[in-house]
Amino acid sequence: MAHKLYDKDGHTVYLFADLVTGDGIQSNQLFIKKHHHSALFDPGGALTYQPLNMAISKISSINELDYIFATHQDPDIISSVDKWIMYSDAKVVVSRLCGNASCRI
């Protein structure tokens, strides 16, 4: 379920915090949309992909996803990135710190 955090002048921010139940690890996904452009922060793991994709599709087209931001390298926040980039033209943005050998995505 999308929780609308901000909505003004075509700029909307949504929080997804309840997509995974049971043994899965829920991380918080943030989706920002402005007109026909959007960004997704920490898309989550494999269990999050399908419910998040379905929830976002009610708000925006996957074709409008411009960026995917990974705030850190833990698998619970980024392991679904392969699916997101397979079905969109989004660019993945990670910290420069993830360029070293200790950061594995």
Gaussian input, Z-matrix of N, CA and C with variables (Angstrom, degrees):
# hf/3-21g

backbone

0 1
 N
 C     1     B1
 C     2     B2     1     A1
 N     3     B3     2     A2     1     D1
 C     4     B4     3     A3     2     D2
 C     5     B5     4     A4     3     D3
 N     6     B6     5     A5     4     D4
 C     7     B7     6     A6     5     D5
 C     8     B8     7     A7     6     D6
 N     9     B9     8     A8     7     D7
 C    10    B10     9     A9     8     D8
 C    11    B11    10    A10     9     D9
 N    12    B12    11    A11    10    D10
 C    13    B13    12    A12    11    D11
 C    14    B14    13    A13    12    D12
 N    15    B15    14    A14    13    D13
 C    16    B16    15    A15    14    D14
 C    17    B17    16    A16    15    D15
 N    18    B18    17    A17    16    D16
 C    19    B19    18    A18    17    D17
 C    20    B20    19    A19    18    D18
 N    21    B21    20    A20    19    D19
 C    22    B22    21    A21    20    D20
 C    23    B23    22    A22    21    D21
 N    24    B24    23    A23    22    D22
 C    25    B25    24    A24    23    D23
 C    26    B26    25    A25    24    D24
 N    27    B27    26    A26    25    D25
 C    28    B28    27    A27    26    D26
 C    29    B29    28    A28    27    D27
 N    30    B30    29    A29    28    D28
 C    31    B31    30    A30    29    D29
 C    32    B32    31    A31    30    D30
 N    33    B33    32    A32    31    D31
 C    34    B34    33    A33    32    D32
 C    35    B35    34    A34    33    D33
 N    36    B36    35    A35    34    D34
 C    37    B37    36    A36    35    D35
 C    38    B38    37    A37    36    D36
 N    39    B39    38    A38    37    D37
 C    40    B40    39    A39    38    D38
 C    41    B41    40    A40    39    D39
 N    42    B42    41    A41    40    D40
 C    43    B43    42    A42    41    D41
 C    44    B44    43    A43    42    D42
 N    45    B45    44    A44    43    D43
 C    46    B46    45    A45    44    D44
 C    47    B47    46    A46    45    D45
 N    48    B48    47    A47    46    D46
 C    49    B49    48    A48    47    D47
 C    50    B50    49    A49    48    D48
 N    51    B51    50    A50    49    D49
 C    52    B52    51    A51    50    D50
 C    53    B53    52    A52    51    D51
 N    54    B54    53    A53    52    D52
 C    55    B55    54    A54    53    D53
 C    56    B56    55    A55    54    D54
 N    57    B57    56    A56    55    D55
 C    58    B58    57    A57    56    D56
 C    59    B59    58    A58    57    D57
 N    60    B60    59    A59    58    D58
 C    61    B61    60    A60    59    D59
 C    62    B62    61    A61    60    D60
 N    63    B63    62    A62    61    D61
 C    64    B64    63    A63    62    D62
 C    65    B65    64    A64    63    D63
 N    66    B66    65    A65    64    D64
 C    67    B67    66    A66    65    D65
 C    68    B68    67    A67    66    D66
 N    69    B69    68    A68    67    D67
 C    70    B70    69    A69    68    D68
 C    71    B71    70    A70    69    D69
 N    72    B72    71    A71    70    D70
 C    73    B73    72    A72    71    D71
 C    74    B74    73    A73    72    D72
 N    75    B75    74    A74    73    D73
 C    76    B76    75    A75    74    D74
 C    77    B77    76    A76    75    D75
 N    78    B78    77    A77    76    D76
 C    79    B79    78    A78    77    D77
 C    80    B80    79    A79    78    D78
 N    81    B81    80    A80    79    D79
 C    82    B82    81    A81    80    D80
 C    83    B83    82    A82    81    D81
 N    84    B84    83    A83    82    D82
 C    85    B85    84    A84    83    D83
 C    86    B86    85    A85    84    D84
 N    87    B87    86    A86    85    D85
 C    88    B88    87    A87    86    D86
 C    89    B89    88    A88    87    D87
 N    90    B90    89    A89    88    D88
 C    91    B91    90    A90    89    D89
 C    92    B92    91    A91    90    D90
 N    93    B93    92    A92    91    D91
 C    94    B94    93    A93    92    D92
 C    95    B95    94    A94    93    D93
 N    96    B96    95    A95    94    D94
 C    97    B97    96    A96    95    D95
 C    98    B98    97    A97    96    D96
 N    99    B99    98    A98    97    D97
 C   100   B100    99    A99    98    D98
 C   101   B101   100   A100    99    D99
 N   102   B102   101   A101   100   D100
 C   103   B103   102   A102   101   D101
 C   104   B104   103   A103   102   D102
 N   105   B105   104   A104   103   D103
 C   106   B106   105   A105   104   D104
 C   107   B107   106   A106   105   D105
 N   108   B108   107   A107   106   D106
 C   109   B109   108   A108   107   D107
 C   110   B110   109   A109   108   D108
 N   111   B111   110   A110   109   D109
 C   112   B112   111   A111   110   D110
 C   113   B113   112   A112   111   D111
 N   114   B114   113   A113   112   D112
 C   115   B115   114   A114   113   D113
 C   116   B116   115   A115   114   D114
 N   117   B117   116   A116   115   D115
 C   118   B118   117   A117   116   D116
 C   119   B119   118   A118   117   D117
 N   120   B120   119   A119   118   D118
 C   121   B121   120   A120   119   D119
 C   122   B122   121   A121   120   D120
 N   123   B123   122   A122   121   D121
 C   124   B124   123   A123   122   D122
 C   125   B125   124   A124   123   D123
 N   126   B126   125   A125   124   D124
 C   127   B127   126   A126   125   D125
 C   128   B128   127   A127   126   D126
 N   129   B129   128   A128   127   D127
 C   130   B130   129   A129   128   D128
 C   131   B131   130   A130   129   D129
 N   132   B132   131   A131   130   D130
 C   133   B133   132   A132   131   D131
 C   134   B134   133   A133   132   D132
 N   135   B135   134   A134   133   D133
 C   136   B136   135   A135   134   D134
 C   137   B137   136   A136   135   D135
 N   138   B138   137   A137   136   D136
 C   139   B139   138   A138   137   D137
 C   140   B140   139   A139   138   D138
 N   141   B141   140   A140   139   D139
 C   142   B142   141   A141   140   D140
 C   143   B143   142   A142   141   D141
 N   144   B144   143   A143   142   D142
 C   145   B145   144   A144   143   D143
 C   146   B146   145   A145   144   D144
 N   147   B147   146   A146   145   D145
 C   148   B148   147   A147   146   D146
 C   149   B149   148   A148   147   D147
 N   150   B150   149   A149   148   D148
 C   151   B151   150   A150   149   D149
 C   152   B152   151   A151   150   D150
 N   153   B153   152   A152   151   D151
 C   154   B154   153   A153   152   D152
 C   155   B155   154   A154   153   D153
 N   156   B156   155   A155   154   D154
 C   157   B157   156   A156   155   D155
 C   158   B158   157   A157   156   D156
 N   159   B159   158   A158   157   D157
 C   160   B160   159   A159   158   D158
 C   161   B161   160   A160   159   D159
 N   162   B162   161   A161   160   D160
 C   163   B163   162   A162   161   D161
 C   164   B164   163   A163   162   D162
 N   165   B165   164   A164   163   D163
 C   166   B166   165   A165   164   D164
 C   167   B167   166   A166   165   D165
 N   168   B168   167   A167   166   D166
 C   169   B169   168   A168   167   D167
 C   170   B170   169   A169   168   D168
 N   171   B171   170   A170   169   D169
 C   172   B172   171   A171   170   D170
 C   173   B173   172   A172   171   D171
 N   174   B174   173   A173   172   D172
 C   175   B175   174   A174   173   D173
 C   176   B176   175   A175   174   D174
 N   177   B177   176   A176   175   D175
 C   178   B178   177   A177   176   D176
 C   179   B179   178   A178   177   D177
 N   180   B180   179   A179   178   D178
 C   181   B181   180   A180   179   D179
 C   182   B182   181   A181   180   D180
 N   183   B183   182   A182   181   D181
 C   184   B184   183   A183   182   D182
 C   185   B185   184   A184   183   D183
 N   186   B186   185   A185   184   D184
 C   187   B187   186   A186   185   D185
 C   188   B188   187   A187   186   D186
 N   189   B189   188   A188   187   D187
 C   190   B190   189   A189   188   D188
 C   191   B191   190   A190   189   D189
 N   192   B192   191   A191   190   D190
 C   193   B193   192   A192   191   D191
 C   194   B194   193   A193   192   D192
 N   195   B195   194   A194   193   D193
 C   196   B196   195   A195   194   D194
 C   197   B197   196   A196   195   D195
 N   198   B198   197   A197   196   D196
 C   199   B199   198   A198   197   D197
 C   200   B200   199   A199   198   D198
 N   201   B201   200   A200   199   D199
 C   202   B202   201   A201   200   D200
 C   203   B203   202   A202   201   D201
 N   204   B204   203   A203   202   D202
 C   205   B205   204   A204   203   D203
 C   206   B206   205   A205   204   D204
 N   207   B207   206   A206   205   D205
 C   208   B208   207   A207   206   D206
 C   209   B209   208   A208   207   D207
 N   210   B210   209   A209   208   D208
 C   211   B211   210   A210   209   D209
 C   212   B212   211   A211   210   D210
 N   213   B213   212   A212   211   D211
 C   214   B214   213   A213   212   D212
 C   215   B215   214   A214   213   D213
 N   216   B216   215   A215   214   D214
 C   217   B217   216   A216   215   D215
 C   218   B218   217   A217   216   D216
 N   219   B219   218   A218   217   D217
 C   220   B220   219   A219   218   D218
 C   221   B221   220   A220   219   D219
 N   222   B222   221   A221   220   D220
 C   223   B223   222   A222   221   D221
 C   224   B224   223   A223   222   D222
 N   225   B225   224   A224   223   D223
 C   226   B226   225   A225   224   D224
 C   227   B227   226   A226   225   D225
 N   228   B228   227   A227   226   D226
 C   229   B229   228   A228   227   D227
 C   230   B230   229   A229   228   D228
 N   231   B231   230   A230   229   D229
 C   232   B232   231   A231   230   D230
 C   233   B233   232   A232   231   D231
 N   234   B234   233   A233   232   D232
 C   235   B235   234   A234   233   D233
 C   236   B236   235   A235   234   D234
 N   237   B237   236   A236   235   D235
 C   238   B238   237   A237   236   D236
 C   239   B239   238   A238   237   D237
 N   240   B240   239   A239   238   D238
 C   241   B241   240   A240   239   D239
 C   242   B242   241   A241   240   D240
 N   243   B243   242   A242   241   D241
 C   244   B244   243   A243   242   D242
 C   245   B245   244   A244   243   D243
 N   246   B246   245   A245   244   D244
 C   247   B247   246   A246   245   D245
 C   248   B248   247   A247   246   D246
 N   249   B249   248   A248   247   D247
 C   250   B250   249   A249   248   D248
 C   251   B251   250   A250   249   D249
 N   252   B252   251   A251   250   D250
 C   253   B253   252   A252   251   D251
 C   254   B254   253   A253   252   D252
 N   255   B255   254   A254   253   D253
 C   256   B256   255   A255   254   D254
 C   257   B257   256   A256   255   D255
 N   258   B258   257   A257   256   D256
 C   259   B259   258   A258   257   D257
 C   260   B260   259   A259   258   D258
 N   261   B261   260   A260   259   D259
 C   262   B262   261   A261   260   D260
 C   263   B263   262   A262   261   D261
 N   264   B264   263   A263   262   D262
 C   265   B265   264   A264   263   D263
 C   266   B266   265   A265   264   D264
 N   267   B267   266   A266   265   D265
 C   268   B268   267   A267   266   D266
 C   269   B269   268   A268   267   D267
 N   270   B270   269   A269   268   D268
 C   271   B271   270   A270   269   D269
 C   272   B272   271   A271   270   D270
 N   273   B273   272   A272   271   D271
 C   274   B274   273   A273   272   D272
 C   275   B275   274   A274   273   D273
 N   276   B276   275   A275   274   D274
 C   277   B277   276   A276   275   D275
 C   278   B278   277   A277   276   D276
 N   279   B279   278   A278   277   D277
 C   280   B280   279   A279   278   D278
 C   281   B281   280   A280   279   D279
 N   282   B282   281   A281   280   D280
 C   283   B283   282   A282   281   D281
 C   284   B284   283   A283   282   D282
 N   285   B285   284   A284   283   D283
 C   286   B286   285   A285   284   D284
 C   287   B287   286   A286   285   D285
 N   288   B288   287   A287   286   D286
 C   289   B289   288   A288   287   D287
 C   290   B290   289   A289   288   D288
 N   291   B291   290   A290   289   D289
 C   292   B292   291   A291   290   D290
 C   293   B293   292   A292   291   D291
 N   294   B294   293   A293   292   D292
 C   295   B295   294   A294   293   D293
 C   296   B296   295   A295   294   D294
 N   297   B297   296   A296   295   D295
 C   298   B298   297   A297   296   D296
 C   299   B299   298   A298   297   D297
 N   300   B300   299   A299   298   D298
 C   301   B301   300   A300   299   D299
 C   302   B302   301   A301   300   D300
 N   303   B303   302   A302   301   D301
 C   304   B304   303   A303   302   D302
 C   305   B305   304   A304   303   D303
 N   306   B306   305   A305   304   D304
 C   307   B307   306   A306   305   D305
 C   308   B308   307   A307   306   D306
 N   309   B309   308   A308   307   D307
 C   310   B310   309   A309   308   D308
 C   311   B311   310   A310   309   D309
 N   312   B312   311   A311   310   D310
 C   313   B313   312   A312   311   D311
 C   314   B314   313   A313   312   D312

   B1=1.4488
   B2=1.5248
   B3=1.3021
   B4=1.4601
   B5=1.5249
   B6=1.3146
   B7=1.4600
   B8=1.5301
   B9=1.3198
   B10=1.4554
   B11=1.5254
   B12=1.3350
   B13=1.4578
   B14=1.5213
   B15=1.3398
   B16=1.4594
   B17=1.5197
   B18=1.3149
   B19=1.4610
   B20=1.5207
   B21=1.3320
   B22=1.4548
   B23=1.5245
   B24=1.3151
   B25=1.4646
   B26=1.5289
   B27=1.3228
   B28=1.4566
   B29=1.5177
   B30=1.3052
   B31=1.4681
   B32=1.5248
   B33=1.3334
   B34=1.4581
   B35=1.5186
   B36=1.3307
   B37=1.4592
   B38=1.5245
   B39=1.3212
   B40=1.4618
   B41=1.5234
   B42=1.3223
   B43=1.4561
   B44=1.5188
   B45=1.3177
   B46=1.4598
   B47=1.5220
   B48=1.3168
   B49=1.4621
   B50=1.5215
   B51=1.3243
   B52=1.4660
   B53=1.5298
   B54=1.3217
   B55=1.4549
   B56=1.5297
   B57=1.3237
   B58=1.4586
   B59=1.5250
   B60=1.3200
   B61=1.4598
   B62=1.5267
   B63=1.3006
   B64=1.4655
   B65=1.5118
   B66=1.3343
   B67=1.4633
   B68=1.5234
   B69=1.3165
   B70=1.4545
   B71=1.5185
   B72=1.3195
   B73=1.4644
   B74=1.5191
   B75=1.3116
   B76=1.4668
   B77=1.5205
   B78=1.2986
   B79=1.4561
   B80=1.5233
   B81=1.2815
   B82=1.4612
   B83=1.5194
   B84=1.3159
   B85=1.4515
   B86=1.5235
   B87=1.3100
   B88=1.4505
   B89=1.5211
   B90=1.3273
   B91=1.4551
   B92=1.5216
   B93=1.3180
   B94=1.4513
   B95=1.5212
   B96=1.3191
   B97=1.4630
   B98=1.5229
   B99=1.3100
   B100=1.4614
   B101=1.5268
   B102=1.3083
   B103=1.4607
   B104=1.5320
   B105=1.3308
   B106=1.4652
   B107=1.5251
   B108=1.3095
   B109=1.4661
   B110=1.5183
   B111=1.3451
   B112=1.4571
   B113=1.5243
   B114=1.3241
   B115=1.4635
   B116=1.5262
   B117=1.3143
   B118=1.4569
   B119=1.5138
   B120=1.3227
   B121=1.4541
   B122=1.5198
   B123=1.3313
   B124=1.4636
   B125=1.5317
   B126=1.3297
   B127=1.4576
   B128=1.5286
   B129=1.3037
   B130=1.4574
   B131=1.5163
   B132=1.3276
   B133=1.4554
   B134=1.5190
   B135=1.3287
   B136=1.4621
   B137=1.5271
   B138=1.3246
   B139=1.4682
   B140=1.5221
   B141=1.3080
   B142=1.4644
   B143=1.5299
   B144=1.3211
   B145=1.4693
   B146=1.5285
   B147=1.3117
   B148=1.4676
   B149=1.5371
   B150=1.3502
   B151=1.4692
   B152=1.5295
   B153=1.3319
   B154=1.4610
   B155=1.5235
   B156=1.3078
   B157=1.4583
   B158=1.5263
   B159=1.3227
   B160=1.4640
   B161=1.5279
   B162=1.3327
   B163=1.4686
   B164=1.5292
   B165=1.3273
   B166=1.4698
   B167=1.5247
   B168=1.3292
   B169=1.4728
   B170=1.5313
   B171=1.3191
   B172=1.4631
   B173=1.5352
   B174=1.3406
   B175=1.4593
   B176=1.5280
   B177=1.3327
   B178=1.4569
   B179=1.5229
   B180=1.3080
   B181=1.4569
   B182=1.5267
   B183=1.3168
   B184=1.4669
   B185=1.5258
   B186=1.3311
   B187=1.4659
   B188=1.5200
   B189=1.3233
   B190=1.4675
   B191=1.5258
   B192=1.3373
   B193=1.4639
   B194=1.5263
   B195=1.3258
   B196=1.4623
   B197=1.5269
   B198=1.3327
   B199=1.4624
   B200=1.5210
   B201=1.3232
   B202=1.4595
   B203=1.5267
   B204=1.3140
   B205=1.4594
   B206=1.5229
   B207=1.3211
   B208=1.4613
   B209=1.5289
   B210=1.3291
   B211=1.4571
   B212=1.5195
   B213=1.3304
   B214=1.4636
   B215=1.5233
   B216=1.3291
   B217=1.4481
   B218=1.5254
   B219=1.3060
   B220=1.4633
   B221=1.5192
   B222=1.3348
   B223=1.4680
   B224=1.5308
   B225=1.3144
   B226=1.4707
   B227=1.5203
   B228=1.3161
   B229=1.4612
   B230=1.5247
   B231=1.3260
   B232=1.4646
   B233=1.5322
   B234=1.3074
   B235=1.4707
   B236=1.5232
   B237=1.3167
   B238=1.4677
   B239=1.5244
   B240=1.3254
   B241=1.4626
   B242=1.5253
   B243=1.3331
   B244=1.4642
   B245=1.5291
   B246=1.3141
   B247=1.4660
   B248=1.5278
   B249=1.3277
   B250=1.4634
   B251=1.5188
   B252=1.3359
   B253=1.4669
   B254=1.5279
   B255=1.3234
   B256=1.4588
   B257=1.5321
   B258=1.3189
   B259=1.4691
   B260=1.5244
   B261=1.3186
   B262=1.4631
   B263=1.5224
   B264=1.3053
   B265=1.4660
   B266=1.5250
   B267=1.3187
   B268=1.4630
   B269=1.5251
   B270=1.3097
   B271=1.4632
   B272=1.5252
   B273=1.3271
   B274=1.4577
   B275=1.5182
   B276=1.3321
   B277=1.4554
   B278=1.5252
   B279=1.3393
   B280=1.4660
   B281=1.5243
   B282=1.2932
   B283=1.4555
   B284=1.5283
   B285=1.2923
   B286=1.4598
   B287=1.5327
   B288=1.3292
   B289=1.4583
   B290=1.5264
   B291=1.3228
   B292=1.4683
   B293=1.5180
   B294=1.3023
   B295=1.4573
   B296=1.5160
   B297=1.3196
   B298=1.4577
   B299=1.5300
   B300=1.3096
   B301=1.4604
   B302=1.5275
   B303=1.3168
   B304=1.4723
   B305=1.5246
   B306=1.2955
   B307=1.4578
   B308=1.5190
   B309=1.3146
   B310=1.4630
   B311=1.5284
   B312=1.3092
   B313=1.4562
   B314=1.5163
   A1=109.61
   A2=116.05
   A3=121.39
   A4=110.00
   A5=115.25
   A6=121.49
   A7=106.53
   A8=117.40
   A9=121.06
   A10=108.71
   A11=115.46
   A12=120.90
   A13=112.72
   A14=116.06
   A15=120.27
   A16=108.15
   A17=116.54
   A18=120.81
   A19=109.11
   A20=116.41
   A21=120.56
   A22=109.30
   A23=116.60
   A24=123.47
   A25=113.32
   A26=117.29
   A27=120.83
   A28=114.95
   A29=117.04
   A30=122.85
   A31=107.38
   A32=116.33
   A33=120.74
   A34=109.77
   A35=116.21
   A36=122.75
   A37=108.49
   A38=115.40
   A39=121.78
   A40=109.78
   A41=115.81
   A42=122.88
   A43=108.09
   A44=115.77
   A45=122.59
   A46=106.69
   A47=116.93
   A48=120.38
   A49=112.81
   A50=117.72
   A51=119.31
   A52=112.26
   A53=116.97
   A54=120.91
   A55=113.81
   A56=117.40
   A57=121.28
   A58=109.72
   A59=115.92
   A60=120.88
   A61=108.61
   A62=116.37
   A63=120.44
   A64=112.13
   A65=116.49
   A66=122.29
   A67=114.34
   A68=118.06
   A69=120.57
   A70=112.15
   A71=114.81
   A72=121.43
   A73=108.09
   A74=115.77
   A75=120.57
   A76=109.35
   A77=115.53
   A78=120.03
   A79=105.90
   A80=116.75
   A81=120.67
   A82=109.96
   A83=116.27
   A84=121.17
   A85=108.59
   A86=114.92
   A87=121.90
   A88=107.29
   A89=117.11
   A90=122.43
   A91=107.56
   A92=115.80
   A93=121.69
   A94=108.60
   A95=115.81
   A96=120.77
   A97=109.52
   A98=115.07
   A99=120.74
   A100=106.90
   A101=114.68
   A102=122.87
   A103=109.77
   A104=118.79
   A105=120.68
   A106=112.48
   A107=117.24
   A108=122.11
   A109=108.54
   A110=116.14
   A111=118.24
   A112=111.10
   A113=113.68
   A114=122.06
   A115=108.50
   A116=115.26
   A117=122.57
   A118=108.47
   A119=116.44
   A120=121.72
   A121=109.11
   A122=115.88
   A123=123.33
   A124=111.51
   A125=117.50
   A126=121.14
   A127=115.53
   A128=117.90
   A129=119.85
   A130=113.57
   A131=114.00
   A132=121.46
   A133=112.05
   A134=114.87
   A135=121.42
   A136=112.45
   A137=117.70
   A138=120.36
   A139=112.86
   A140=116.49
   A141=121.23
   A142=112.30
   A143=116.90
   A144=119.86
   A145=113.39
   A146=117.72
   A147=120.03
   A148=113.07
   A149=118.74
   A150=116.93
   A151=113.33
   A152=117.86
   A153=120.17
   A154=110.77
   A155=117.18
   A156=121.07
   A157=110.48
   A158=117.45
   A159=121.02
   A160=111.32
   A161=116.58
   A162=120.47
   A163=111.32
   A164=116.73
   A165=120.34
   A166=110.70
   A167=116.82
   A168=119.25
   A169=112.02
   A170=117.71
   A171=120.94
   A172=111.56
   A173=115.61
   A174=122.49
   A175=111.97
   A176=115.60
   A177=120.95
   A178=110.18
   A179=116.13
   A180=121.62
   A181=109.32
   A182=117.04
   A183=121.07
   A184=110.25
   A185=117.61
   A186=121.67
   A187=112.49
   A188=117.34
   A189=121.68
   A190=112.42
   A191=116.76
   A192=120.51
   A193=108.94
   A194=116.26
   A195=121.95
   A196=112.76
   A197=116.68
   A198=120.46
   A199=111.73
   A200=114.30
   A201=122.69
   A202=105.59
   A203=115.79
   A204=121.27
   A205=109.62
   A206=115.81
   A207=121.71
   A208=106.88
   A209=116.23
   A210=119.01
   A211=112.82
   A212=116.54
   A213=121.64
   A214=108.41
   A215=117.47
   A216=120.48
   A217=116.04
   A218=120.07
   A219=120.74
   A220=111.48
   A221=117.34
   A222=120.84
   A223=113.44
   A224=118.30
   A225=119.50
   A226=112.97
   A227=118.67
   A228=119.85
   A229=113.96
   A230=118.44
   A231=117.85
   A232=114.73
   A233=119.62
   A234=118.92
   A235=114.37
   A236=119.55
   A237=121.10
   A238=112.57
   A239=117.77
   A240=120.65
   A241=112.18
   A242=117.95
   A243=119.62
   A244=111.60
   A245=117.15
   A246=120.49
   A247=111.16
   A248=116.75
   A249=120.21
   A250=111.22
   A251=117.33
   A252=118.28
   A253=111.66
   A254=117.29
   A255=119.97
   A256=111.03
   A257=116.30
   A258=120.74
   A259=114.31
   A260=117.19
   A261=120.39
   A262=108.99
   A263=116.47
   A264=121.72
   A265=111.24
   A266=116.38
   A267=121.09
   A268=111.61
   A269=114.30
   A270=121.32
   A271=107.45
   A272=116.93
   A273=121.88
   A274=108.40
   A275=115.48
   A276=121.56
   A277=108.27
   A278=115.31
   A279=121.39
   A280=108.61
   A281=115.37
   A282=121.25
   A283=110.50
   A284=116.15
   A285=121.27
   A286=110.46
   A287=116.76
   A288=120.52
   A289=111.71
   A290=116.96
   A291=120.70
   A292=111.92
   A293=118.01
   A294=120.50
   A295=112.91
   A296=117.24
   A297=118.98
   A298=111.03
   A299=117.34
   A300=122.62
   A301=113.64
   A302=118.56
   A303=119.95
   A304=113.09
   A305=116.90
   A306=120.67
   A307=109.99
   A308=116.72
   A309=120.99
   A310=109.29
   A311=116.46
   A312=121.16
   A313=107.27
   D1=135.23
   D2=179.71
   D3=-85.55
   D4=131.53
   D5=174.24
   D6=-106.90
   D7=113.28
   D8=-178.59
   D9=-76.80
   D10=119.17
   D11=-179.34
   D12=-96.06
   D13=-27.55
   D14=-175.58
   D15=-154.17
   D16=141.14
   D17=177.95
   D18=-156.21
   D19=104.33
   D20=-179.87
   D21=-157.29
   D22=132.05
   D23=174.71
   D24=53.22
   D25=41.31
   D26=178.03
   D27=79.30
   D28=4.79
   D29=179.42
   D30=-109.38
   D31=115.72
   D32=-175.29
   D33=-128.14
   D34=140.07
   D35=178.23
   D36=-122.88
   D37=129.40
   D38=-179.42
   D39=-121.12
   D40=145.83
   D41=173.77
   D42=-117.08
   D43=133.97
   D44=173.87
   D45=-115.48
   D46=116.10
   D47=-175.03
   D48=-132.23
   D49=7.83
   D50=-175.23
   D51=-141.58
   D52=41.31
   D53=-176.15
   D54=-89.23
   D55=-24.39
   D56=-174.33
   D57=-112.06
   D58=133.02
   D59=175.17
   D60=-123.20
   D61=166.11
   D62=178.26
   D63=78.17
   D64=-134.95
   D65=-173.80
   D66=-79.97
   D67=-10.65
   D68=-178.24
   D69=-70.30
   D70=159.71
   D71=178.25
   D72=-100.28
   D73=121.27
   D74=178.04
   D75=-87.89
   D76=122.81
   D77=168.80
   D78=-110.72
   D79=159.45
   D80=-177.86
   D81=-88.31
   D82=124.83
   D83=177.06
   D84=-103.17
   D85=139.15
   D86=178.82
   D87=-118.38
   D88=132.52
   D89=-179.39
   D90=-126.36
   D91=124.95
   D92=-178.92
   D93=-116.81
   D94=130.14
   D95=-178.20
   D96=-130.30
   D97=133.73
   D98=172.70
   D99=-135.05
   D100=109.63
   D101=-176.93
   D102=54.83
   D103=-112.64
   D104=-176.94
   D105=-106.98
   D106=27.43
   D107=177.72
   D108=-130.79
   D109=148.30
   D110=-179.62
   D111=-153.59
   D112=163.68
   D113=177.87
   D114=-140.14
   D115=144.92
   D116=179.45
   D117=-120.39
   D118=127.18
   D119=178.97
   D120=-104.67
   D121=127.73
   D122=176.96
   D123=53.32
   D124=74.89
   D125=-173.65
   D126=-65.78
   D127=-10.92
   D128=175.48
   D129=94.25
   D130=-175.51
   D131=-178.58
   D132=-93.25
   D133=-170.54
   D134=-176.03
   D135=-59.38
   D136=-37.91
   D137=-179.38
   D138=-71.58
   D139=-18.94
   D140=-177.97
   D141=-88.44
   D142=-26.01
   D143=-171.83
   D144=-53.61
   D145=-56.92
   D146=-174.39
   D147=-62.09
   D148=-51.16
   D149=179.65
   D150=-65.02
   D151=-33.71
   D152=178.28
   D153=-69.77
   D154=-43.10
   D155=177.99
   D156=-59.85
   D157=-43.44
   D158=178.93
   D159=-64.72
   D160=-41.50
   D161=179.87
   D162=-66.38
   D163=-42.21
   D164=179.77
   D165=-67.81
   D166=-34.41
   D167=-178.82
   D168=-64.00
   D169=-19.03
   D170=175.53
   D171=-79.10
   D172=-16.59
   D173=-176.15
   D174=-105.68
   D175=-37.93
   D176=-170.36
   D177=-154.58
   D178=158.52
   D179=174.52
   D180=-80.81
   D181=143.18
   D182=176.96
   D183=-60.82
   D184=-25.70
   D185=178.38
   D186=-68.38
   D187=-16.19
   D188=179.69
   D189=-93.14
   D190=2.03
   D191=179.49
   D192=-80.12
   D193=111.73
   D194=-176.40
   D195=-94.13
   D196=-37.34
   D197=-174.32
   D198=-138.35
   D199=146.13
   D200=169.89
   D201=-123.18
   D202=120.88
   D203=-179.21
   D204=-104.27
   D205=132.76
   D206=173.49
   D207=-108.98
   D208=114.20
   D209=-176.62
   D210=-77.95
   D211=-22.00
   D212=174.10
   D213=-160.62
   D214=177.74
   D215=-167.94
   D216=-93.97
   D217=3.02
   D218=-177.57
   D219=-62.83
   D220=138.88
   D221=-179.46
   D222=-59.41
   D223=-27.67
   D224=-178.65
   D225=-67.09
   D226=-14.75
   D227=-179.73
   D228=-113.13
   D229=-9.62
   D230=-172.38
   D231=-139.69
   D232=-4.06
   D233=-173.26
   D234=-70.40
   D235=-9.27
   D236=175.12
   D237=-92.49
   D238=3.72
   D239=-174.23
   D240=-59.17
   D241=-31.14
   D242=-179.66
   D243=-61.00
   D244=-38.05
   D245=178.65
   D246=-69.21
   D247=-40.48
   D248=-179.20
   D249=-63.86
   D250=-42.24
   D251=-178.45
   D252=-78.07
   D253=-19.40
   D254=176.31
   D255=-70.14
   D256=-34.97
   D257=-174.48
   D258=-107.58
   D259=8.24
   D260=177.22
   D261=-144.99
   D262=171.18
   D263=175.41
   D264=-101.12
   D265=20.30
   D266=-176.81
   D267=-63.90
   D268=145.37
   D269=173.98
   D270=-92.95
   D271=140.05
   D272=179.05
   D273=-96.07
   D274=129.89
   D275=-178.58
   D276=-116.59
   D277=125.88
   D278=177.80
   D279=-130.98
   D280=161.55
   D281=178.65
   D282=-65.24
   D283=148.14
   D284=174.79
   D285=-58.33
   D286=-28.35
   D287=178.62
   D288=-61.47
   D289=-25.24
   D290=179.02
   D291=-77.89
   D292=0.26
   D293=176.92
   D294=-80.06
   D295=-10.65
   D296=-178.93
   D297=-91.18
   D298=170.66
   D299=-173.97
   D300=-67.06
   D301=-17.87
   D302=-178.10
   D303=-81.52
   D304=-10.56
   D305=-178.85
   D306=-104.49
   D307=118.68
   D308=-179.41
   D309=-121.79
   D310=120.93
   D311=175.73
   D312=-111.62

